[in-house]
Each structure stands twice: as structure tokens, then as C-alpha cells.
Amino acid sequence: MSFLSIAKPLVEMGFSVFPVHRNKVPCIKNWANEATTNLAKLELWDKQFHTENAAILTGVRGLVVIDIDDIESDNAKKIIP
């Protein structure tokens, strides 16, 4: 999958996105201010970061995210029924 193919559906749902490496480290500096819904900017990022992932800018619009990397952990089992 390409960055754009991941980012575009998220943007269509109204989320601002930015490119991240597979280890979740942002590909760009100032990512919190650069996150966007602008298709032209996403296409530019896709040329630079085609094989990278897309992240949603959280902390806005009341969006809360729980990131669980190990679904089998005791903590995850407390959160996920």
C-alpha cells in the first residue's frame, strides 16, 4: 500500500494526516502543524514517502486514541472486552 492509499480514506472521513515511518516516527518535522486534509499536499508527500504509513493528528475534535501494540497483554485485556 502507498502512503496516499492509506491517507486518502482517512482524509475523506475528515481527519488531518501526516506521513510516518513504519516505527511510527514522523517523516516530517513540525508534523503537528503540517498535518493536512489537502489532497495536493498528500500527493506531494506520496512522492517523497510512497512506502510509508499515514497517521491521524489526534488531540483535536475530541478524538481519543488508545494504541495497543500487544493485544494479548494483560493491560490490553483490561481495555478490550
PyMOL CGO cylinders between C-alpha atoms (Angstrom):
from pymol import cmd
from pymol.cgo import CYLINDER

trace = [
    CYLINDER, 0.00, 0.00, 0.00, 1.11, 3.53, -0.67, 0.3, 1, 1, 1, 1, 1, 1,
    CYLINDER, 1.11, 3.53, -0.67, 1.02, 6.49, 1.67, 0.3, 1, 1, 1, 1, 1, 1,
    CYLINDER, 1.02, 6.49, 1.67, -1.70, 8.07, -0.46, 0.3, 1, 1, 1, 1, 1, 1,
    CYLINDER, -1.70, 8.07, -0.46, -3.88, 4.95, -0.50, 0.3, 1, 1, 1, 1, 1, 1,
    CYLINDER, -3.88, 4.95, -0.50, -3.75, 4.90, 3.30, 0.3, 1, 1, 1, 1, 1, 1,
    CYLINDER, -3.75, 4.90, 3.30, -4.14, 8.66, 3.80, 0.3, 1, 1, 1, 1, 1, 1,
    CYLINDER, -4.14, 8.66, 3.80, -6.92, 9.42, 1.34, 0.3, 1, 1, 1, 1, 1, 1,
    CYLINDER, -6.92, 9.42, 1.34, -9.73, 7.42, 3.07, 0.3, 1, 1, 1, 1, 1, 1,
    CYLINDER, -9.73, 7.42, 3.07, -8.74, 8.99, 6.40, 0.3, 1, 1, 1, 1, 1, 1,
    CYLINDER, -8.74, 8.99, 6.40, -8.95, 12.46, 4.90, 0.3, 1, 1, 1, 1, 1, 1,
    CYLINDER, -8.95, 12.46, 4.90, -12.31, 11.60, 3.34, 0.3, 1, 1, 1, 1, 1, 1,
    CYLINDER, -12.31, 11.60, 3.34, -13.53, 10.90, 6.89, 0.3, 1, 1, 1, 1, 1, 1,
    CYLINDER, -13.53, 10.90, 6.89, -12.36, 14.38, 7.90, 0.3, 1, 1, 1, 1, 1, 1,
    CYLINDER, -12.36, 14.38, 7.90, -9.07, 13.54, 9.62, 0.3, 1, 1, 1, 1, 1, 1,
    CYLINDER, -9.07, 13.54, 9.62, -5.88, 15.55, 9.14, 0.3, 1, 1, 1, 1, 1, 1,
    CYLINDER, -5.88, 15.55, 9.14, -2.95, 13.22, 8.42, 0.3, 1, 1, 1, 1, 1, 1,
    CYLINDER, -2.95, 13.22, 8.42, 0.82, 13.22, 8.10, 0.3, 1, 1, 1, 1, 1, 1,
    CYLINDER, 0.82, 13.22, 8.10, 3.39, 10.64, 6.97, 0.3, 1, 1, 1, 1, 1, 1,
    CYLINDER, 3.39, 10.64, 6.97, 5.10, 8.37, 9.48, 0.3, 1, 1, 1, 1, 1, 1,
    CYLINDER, 5.10, 8.37, 9.48, 7.70, 5.66, 9.19, 0.3, 1, 1, 1, 1, 1, 1,
    CYLINDER, 7.70, 5.66, 9.19, 6.62, 2.10, 10.00, 0.3, 1, 1, 1, 1, 1, 1,
    CYLINDER, 6.62, 2.10, 10.00, 8.02, 2.58, 13.52, 0.3, 1, 1, 1, 1, 1, 1,
    CYLINDER, 8.02, 2.58, 13.52, 5.52, 5.49, 13.96, 0.3, 1, 1, 1, 1, 1, 1,
    CYLINDER, 5.52, 5.49, 13.96, 8.22, 8.19, 13.89, 0.3, 1, 1, 1, 1, 1, 1,
    CYLINDER, 8.22, 8.19, 13.89, 7.00, 11.17, 11.81, 0.3, 1, 1, 1, 1, 1, 1,
    CYLINDER, 7.00, 11.17, 11.81, 8.64, 11.57, 8.41, 0.3, 1, 1, 1, 1, 1, 1,
    CYLINDER, 8.64, 11.57, 8.41, 8.39, 15.35, 8.61, 0.3, 1, 1, 1, 1, 1, 1,
    CYLINDER, 8.39, 15.35, 8.61, 9.39, 17.99, 11.09, 0.3, 1, 1, 1, 1, 1, 1,
    CYLINDER, 9.39, 17.99, 11.09, 6.63, 20.09, 12.63, 0.3, 1, 1, 1, 1, 1, 1,
    CYLINDER, 6.63, 20.09, 12.63, 4.15, 17.29, 11.91, 0.3, 1, 1, 1, 1, 1, 1,
    CYLINDER, 4.15, 17.29, 11.91, 1.54, 18.65, 14.33, 0.3, 1, 1, 1, 1, 1, 1,
    CYLINDER, 1.54, 18.65, 14.33, 1.29, 21.85, 12.29, 0.3, 1, 1, 1, 1, 1, 1,
    CYLINDER, 1.29, 21.85, 12.29, 1.84, 20.23, 8.89, 0.3, 1, 1, 1, 1, 1, 1,
    CYLINDER, 1.84, 20.23, 8.89, -0.90, 17.58, 9.18, 0.3, 1, 1, 1, 1, 1, 1,
    CYLINDER, -0.90, 17.58, 9.18, -3.45, 18.23, 6.46, 0.3, 1, 1, 1, 1, 1, 1,
    CYLINDER, -3.45, 18.23, 6.46, -6.53, 17.23, 4.52, 0.3, 1, 1, 1, 1, 1, 1,
    CYLINDER, -6.53, 17.23, 4.52, -5.17, 18.91, 1.37, 0.3, 1, 1, 1, 1, 1, 1,
    CYLINDER, -5.17, 18.91, 1.37, -5.01, 16.36, -1.47, 0.3, 1, 1, 1, 1, 1, 1,
    CYLINDER, -5.01, 16.36, -1.47, -2.26, 18.22, -3.35, 0.3, 1, 1, 1, 1, 1, 1,
    CYLINDER, -2.26, 18.22, -3.35, -0.03, 18.13, -0.29, 0.3, 1, 1, 1, 1, 1, 1,
    CYLINDER, -0.03, 18.13, -0.29, -0.80, 14.43, 0.25, 0.3, 1, 1, 1, 1, 1, 1,
    CYLINDER, -0.80, 14.43, 0.25, 0.17, 13.70, -3.35, 0.3, 1, 1, 1, 1, 1, 1,
    CYLINDER, 0.17, 13.70, -3.35, 3.46, 15.54, -2.84, 0.3, 1, 1, 1, 1, 1, 1,
    CYLINDER, 3.46, 15.54, -2.84, 4.13, 13.56, 0.33, 0.3, 1, 1, 1, 1, 1, 1,
    CYLINDER, 4.13, 13.56, 0.33, 3.27, 10.35, -1.54, 0.3, 1, 1, 1, 1, 1, 1,
    CYLINDER, 3.27, 10.35, -1.54, 6.11, 11.09, -3.97, 0.3, 1, 1, 1, 1, 1, 1,
    CYLINDER, 6.11, 11.09, -3.97, 8.52, 11.55, -1.06, 0.3, 1, 1, 1, 1, 1, 1,
    CYLINDER, 8.52, 11.55, -1.06, 7.19, 8.89, 1.30, 0.3, 1, 1, 1, 1, 1, 1,
    CYLINDER, 7.19, 8.89, 1.30, 5.39, 6.44, -1.02, 0.3, 1, 1, 1, 1, 1, 1,
    CYLINDER, 5.39, 6.44, -1.02, 6.03, 3.33, 1.08, 0.3, 1, 1, 1, 1, 1, 1,
    CYLINDER, 6.03, 3.33, 1.08, 5.43, 4.96, 4.47, 0.3, 1, 1, 1, 1, 1, 1,
    CYLINDER, 5.43, 4.96, 4.47, 2.32, 4.95, 6.64, 0.3, 1, 1, 1, 1, 1, 1,
    CYLINDER, 2.32, 4.95, 6.64, -0.19, 7.71, 7.42, 0.3, 1, 1, 1, 1, 1, 1,
    CYLINDER, -0.19, 7.71, 7.42, -1.01, 8.91, 10.92, 0.3, 1, 1, 1, 1, 1, 1,
    CYLINDER, -1.01, 8.91, 10.92, -4.05, 10.80, 12.12, 0.3, 1, 1, 1, 1, 1, 1,
    CYLINDER, -4.05, 10.80, 12.12, -3.50, 14.04, 14.01, 0.3, 1, 1, 1, 1, 1, 1,
    CYLINDER, -3.50, 14.04, 14.01, -5.00, 13.31, 17.40, 0.3, 1, 1, 1, 1, 1, 1,
    CYLINDER, -5.00, 13.31, 17.40, -5.95, 15.66, 20.20, 0.3, 1, 1, 1, 1, 1, 1,
    CYLINDER, -5.95, 15.66, 20.20, -8.36, 17.62, 18.02, 0.3, 1, 1, 1, 1, 1, 1,
    CYLINDER, -8.36, 17.62, 18.02, -12.12, 17.36, 17.50, 0.3, 1, 1, 1, 1, 1, 1,
    CYLINDER, -12.12, 17.36, 17.50, -12.43, 15.27, 20.67, 0.3, 1, 1, 1, 1, 1, 1,
    CYLINDER, -12.43, 15.27, 20.67, -10.63, 12.32, 19.11, 0.3, 1, 1, 1, 1, 1, 1,
    CYLINDER, -10.63, 12.32, 19.11, -9.17, 9.95, 21.68, 0.3, 1, 1, 1, 1, 1, 1,
    CYLINDER, -9.17, 9.95, 21.68, -6.88, 7.11, 20.63, 0.3, 1, 1, 1, 1, 1, 1,
    CYLINDER, -6.88, 7.11, 20.63, -5.82, 4.05, 22.58, 0.3, 1, 1, 1, 1, 1, 1,
    CYLINDER, -5.82, 4.05, 22.58, -2.74, 2.49, 20.98, 0.3, 1, 1, 1, 1, 1, 1,
    CYLINDER, -2.74, 2.49, 20.98, -2.38, -1.18, 21.85, 0.3, 1, 1, 1, 1, 1, 1,
    CYLINDER, -2.38, -1.18, 21.85, 0.61, -2.91, 20.31, 0.3, 1, 1, 1, 1, 1, 1,
    CYLINDER, 0.61, -2.91, 20.31, 0.19, -6.25, 22.09, 0.3, 1, 1, 1, 1, 1, 1,
    CYLINDER, 0.19, -6.25, 22.09, -3.43, -7.30, 22.10, 0.3, 1, 1, 1, 1, 1, 1,
    CYLINDER, -3.43, -7.30, 22.10, -2.57, -10.33, 24.24, 0.3, 1, 1, 1, 1, 1, 1,
    CYLINDER, -2.57, -10.33, 24.24, -1.09, -8.28, 27.10, 0.3, 1, 1, 1, 1, 1, 1,
    CYLINDER, -1.09, -8.28, 27.10, -2.84, -8.12, 30.47, 0.3, 1, 1, 1, 1, 1, 1,
    CYLINDER, -2.84, -8.12, 30.47, -3.38, -4.37, 30.06, 0.3, 1, 1, 1, 1, 1, 1,
    CYLINDER, -3.38, -4.37, 30.06, -4.98, -4.82, 26.65, 0.3, 1, 1, 1, 1, 1, 1,
    CYLINDER, -4.98, -4.82, 26.65, -7.32, -7.47, 28.00, 0.3, 1, 1, 1, 1, 1, 1,
    CYLINDER, -7.32, -7.47, 28.00, -8.49, -4.97, 30.65, 0.3, 1, 1, 1, 1, 1, 1,
    CYLINDER, -8.49, -4.97, 30.65, -9.42, -2.45, 27.93, 0.3, 1, 1, 1, 1, 1, 1,
    CYLINDER, -9.42, -2.45, 27.93, -10.73, -4.66, 25.14, 0.3, 1, 1, 1, 1, 1, 1,
    CYLINDER, -10.73, -4.66, 25.14, -13.67, -6.87, 26.07, 0.3, 1, 1, 1, 1, 1, 1,
]
cmd.load_cgo(trace, "trace")
